[in-house]
Amino acid sequence: MLASVSLALFSVLAAIHASLYGTPVVLALPLGAALGGAPVLALPRPRTTAALACLAAWILPLVSVPPDGIAWPWPWSVPAMVAFVVTVLVLTLAHGWKVGTLALALGNLGPLLIAPLLGRAEGSGADLIVTASVSTGVILVGVLIASRLRVGEELSREREVSAAEHAQRLLVEERTRIARELHDVVAHSTALTQVQASTARYRIPDLSPEAAAEFDDIAASARASLQEMRRLLGVLRTEDHTPPLAPQQGIAEVPELVEGFRRAGAQVTMHLDEVTEGLPASVDLTAYRIAQEALSNAVRHAPGAPIEIGVDIGHDAVTLRVHNGIATEASAAVTAGSGNGLRGMRERVVPLGGTLHHGPDPAGGWTVLAVLPLTDPPQEPA
């Protein structure tokens, strides 16, 4: 489109100056090409364009003096003024107001000096004022349009960045959800398998050496799987979002969970209040997951120790307590904060506004205590 405008300006400018202003054709063609083609050349070469257009604007009035008695616009003809204004607009839009203002000043300076030099200052004042006013107005319009275009580009970039951040956040949330389910479901089942295989020779009388060796191999494979699972969880887990809470199991399934540990050889004593209807789904699920993780840790790090689990359902909170009789060095290392199990328990308790305490007690055992409020946690001010 810009090339078509430049071609039209060149054709009209060269023809008018050659026929009406008496400009020699040998000069009208190159000067018309310089002014008419300047808008196209302004995109790749702004400084060259500004110099070329200003040079043509200085020379053209010298070789285009209308005959006496004819009031053609001078020192700017109408096509020359239009070509110059379009050039200033393109320079401003493409390269900023400084380049456009420089072309504006130099382009208007030449005809302003030439008019008194040729003794035609009195008849050229209106033409000079119109050209200077129009080109100045074009500078302002160009600055406004360029600012609007820059704002639009910045908004587009911000939308792209926001979309990328949103997609990354969804990916992070999905990875953490997968990590939690792997830990709570797969790792729990694998740990239970390992415990059952390790204690089979003590729980099953008259077990043959071959069967005992097979159970030992199963336990070793389960331990290796748990180590690989911990490595995979470290890759998947991130810390930059609040984990979702989806209702699955609940407090009503805790007796079934305890029975599974009893079948694996653990000595578990349970106290469970009657489960009432209307418990928040998030609290119901969180209590189950904490009980599952605490029992798994007790069996894994203090094998053979008696375990007590109690679930008290009050009017304003659910209190879960899991206590085993022996605190080992392995359990102390885990509770230092590096274990994925304790991290997962904290991630579940904090969004509910609850509290989680874990560590050795004065009697020499180990206790996990979680308090889950039944009311919504207070909202932080925006």
N, C-alpha and C positions, 0 to 999 in steps of 0.2 A: 504494500500500500504506500509506504514512504517513497519507494522508487517511482511509483506512478505520479505522486505529488511533485517530486523533483523533476521528472520529465516534463510535466505540464508547465511548471514554473519556468524551466529553461526555454521551452518553445515560445511561451508568451513573452517572456522578458527579452529574448533576442529579437523577436519580430517587432515588438513595440519600439525598442530603442533604435533598431535599424531604420524603421519607417517613419516614426514620429519625432525622434530626437536627433536624427541625423548622425547617429553613431556609425562609423565604418563597420561593415559586416565582419571584416577581419578582426575587429576588437569586440563587436557585440557578441559573437559566438563564444569566444573563450571566457569573457566576463560573465555572460549569461550562464555558461556551464559552471563557472566557479560559484556563483550565488545560487543557482538552481540545484546544483548537485551537492551543496554543502550539507543539507539535512541527512542525506544518506551517508556521506563521509564522516558525519559527526559521531556516529556510533562507534566505529573502531578507532578513529584518530581525532580525538577532540581538540588537541592543541593545533594540529595542522589545519583542521577545519576552521577554527577561530581565526587563525592568521590569514588563511586564504579568503574567507568571507569578508574580513575587514579590509584586506588589500583590494578586493573587487569593489567594496563599498567606497573606498577612497578614490579609485581610478575612474569608476563609472561616471561620477558627476563631471569630471574633467573633460571627458570625450562625448558627453551627452547633454549639450547645452541646447535647449529648445530655441527656435528662431524668435526674433523680437516680435511682439504683438500676440504671441501664442502662449496662453497661460497653462502649459502643461506642468504637473507637479514636478518640482525640482528643489533640492538635489536628489531627492528620493522619488523615483517613479513608483507607481502602485505595485507592479509585479516585483520590483527590487525590494520594496518595503515588506511585502508578504514573504518573499524568500528569506529575507534577513530575520523576520520575526519567527518563522518556522524553525530556522536554524538555532536561534536562541532558545526556543522551547525544547528542542531535541537535546541540546547540550545540557540544559538544566535538568531535564528528566533523567538522562542517562548518566551524567557525571557530576551533578550537584550544582548548587547555586553559585559557587565561586567561579567555575568555568563559564557558566551562563552570564554572570555579571561582567566578567572580563570581556567577553565577546560583545556584550551590550555597550560597554563604555567605549571600547576601541572603535566599534562600528559607527557609533553616533559622533565620535570625536572628529573623524575625517570630514564628513560633509559639513559639520559645524565650522571647521576652519576654512574649508574650500569656498563656502558661500561668500564671506567678505573678501576673500582673496580675489575672486572673480568679479567683485562689485555687484553681487546680486543678493546681498544680505536682506534687503528690504522685502523682496518678494518671496523669499524662501523661509521666513520665520514660521509660518503656519505649518509648512511641510515638515520642518525639523521638529516642531513641537508635537505634531501628530505621531511621527515615527518614534520619538523618544518615549511618549506616553504609552503607545501601544506596546512597544518592546518591554517597557518597565512592567506594565500590567501582565504581560506574558510571563515575565520572570516570577511574579507573585503566584500566578496560576500554576506554573511549573513546580514551584516549591511546594505548594499545597498538594498537588497530584502526587509528587514524589514521596511526600510524607505519608500520604494515604496508602501508596503502594508498599512502602516500607512497613507500615503498621500491619497491613494485610499479610505480608510475608512473615513477620514475626508471629502473628497469631497462628498462621499455618504451621510454623515450626513448633510453636508451643503445643498445638493440638497433636502434632505427630509425637512430640516427646511425651505428652500425657498419655496418648494411646499406647506407646511403648512401655511406659511405667505401669500402666494398668495391666497390660498383658504380662509383664514381668511379675507383678504382684499376684496375679491369678496363678502363674506358674509356681511361685514360691509357696502359696497357700496349698496348692495341690500336692506339692512335694512333701510339705510338712504333714498334711493329712495322711498321705501314704505312709510316711515314716511312723506316725503314731499308730496306725492300724497294724503295720508290720510288728511294732514293738508290743502292742497290747494283745494281739491275737496270735500271730505266727511265733514270735519269740516266747510268749507265754506257753504255748503248746509245746514248743521245742524244749523249753526248760523243764516242763512237767515230764516229758518223755525221758529226758536225761536223768531226772531224779528217780523215776520209776525203774529205769534200767540199772542205775547205780545201786539201788537198794533191793533189787530183786533177789540177790543171793541171801539177804537177811530176812526177807519176808516170805520166801517160798522154801519150805523144808525139802530136804533130799534133792536139791537141784544138782544135776550132773555137772561135772567140770566143763564139758563141751557147751552146755547151755549157759553156764556162768560166764565163760569166755565170750560167747555170742552177745550176752547182755552187756559185758564190758565194752565190746566193740560198738554196740549201739550207743552206749553212753559217751564214748569218745567221739563218735560221729556227731552226736547231738551237741557236745561242747564245741566242736569245730564249727558247726553251723551257727551256734550262738555268737562265736567270735566274728565270723563273717557277717552275721546280721548286725553286730555293733559297728563294724566298719561301714557297712552300707547305710546305717542310720546316720553316722557322722557325715556322710556325703549328702544325704537328703535333707537333713535338718537345717533350718535357718532360724534367725532370731528376730526378724523384722516385721512381724505381724502378729495379730491376736488369733489364736487358733479357733476354728469353728467347733461348736459342740452339737453333735448330731445324736439324737436319742437312739440307743440300741438296747443293751441289757440294762438292768436296774437293780435296786436293792433287793427286790423279790427273788432275783437269781443268785444272791450271795450264798444261800444254803447249798445250792447245787455246786457252786464254785468250791466251797469248803469240802464238800463230799469228794470232789475230784482230788483234792490234796490229801484227804484221808486215804483214799484208795492208793495214792502214791507212797504211803507210809508215813506221812506227817501226822504229828499229834496236835490236832487243832480243837480247841474249845471255843464254842461260839455263843454269843449272846446277841439276839436280834429282836428289837421291838417289832410289834405288829406293823406291817407296812400299810399305811393309809393311802387312800386314793387322793389324787390331786397334787402329788409332789411335782415340782417343776421337773421337766424332762432332763434339763441340763444337770440339775443336782442329782437326780436318780442315776444318770449315766456316770457322772463323775465319782460318786460314791462307789459304784461297782468297779470302775477302773482303778481307783486307789486301793481298794481291797485286793483286787487281783494282783497289782504290782507289789504291794506290801507283803502279801503271802508268798509270792514268787521270790522276793528278796530274802525273806526269812528262811525259806526252804533251801535256797541256793547258798546263802552265806552262813547259815547256822544250822546245818543238817542235824537232825536228831533232837533239836531243842523243842520243848513244848511251846505252842503258839496259842495266844488268846486273841480273839477278834470280837469286838463289840460294836454294835450299831445302835445308837440312841436317836430316836426321831422325836424332837421336841416341837414346841409350838413355833419357834422362830429359827431353828437351825437343826441340821443333821450332824451328829458327832460320830466320827469313825475312829476307832482306836485298834491298832494291831500291835501286839507285844509278843516278842519271843524271848526266851529265858537266857540266851547267851549272845553276847555281842562280840563278834570276832573281828580280827584285823581286816579281813576282806570287806566286811560290812562297813567298818569305819572308813575305809578308803572310798567306798561308793558314796557314802553320805557326805563326803567332802565337796560334792557338787559336780563331779565329772560324769556321773552316770546318766544315761538316757532315761532311765526309769524315774528318778527323782525330778529330772527336768520336765518330763511329761506330766508328773503329778502337779508340779508348780504351775505349768501352763494351763492345767484344767481348773485349779483352785482360784488363781488370781482373777480371771474374768468374772467369777461369781462373787467376788468380794469376800472370799473366805480366807482362812489361815491354815498353814501347814507347818507342823513341827516334827522333827525327826532327830533321833540321836540316842545315846546311851542314857540309862536312868540310874539312880543311885544304887539300885539293887543288883546291878550288873547285867541287866537285860537291854533290849533295844526296843524303842517305841516309835511308832508313826501315829501322829494324832492330826486329824483333819476336821475342821469345823466349817460346814457349808451352810450359809444363811439361806433361809427359805424366802426371803424378800429380795427384791432387785437391789443390786449395789448402787450406791449414790453416784449420780452422774457428775463428771467433772465439768466445770464451766467452760464454755467454748472460748 
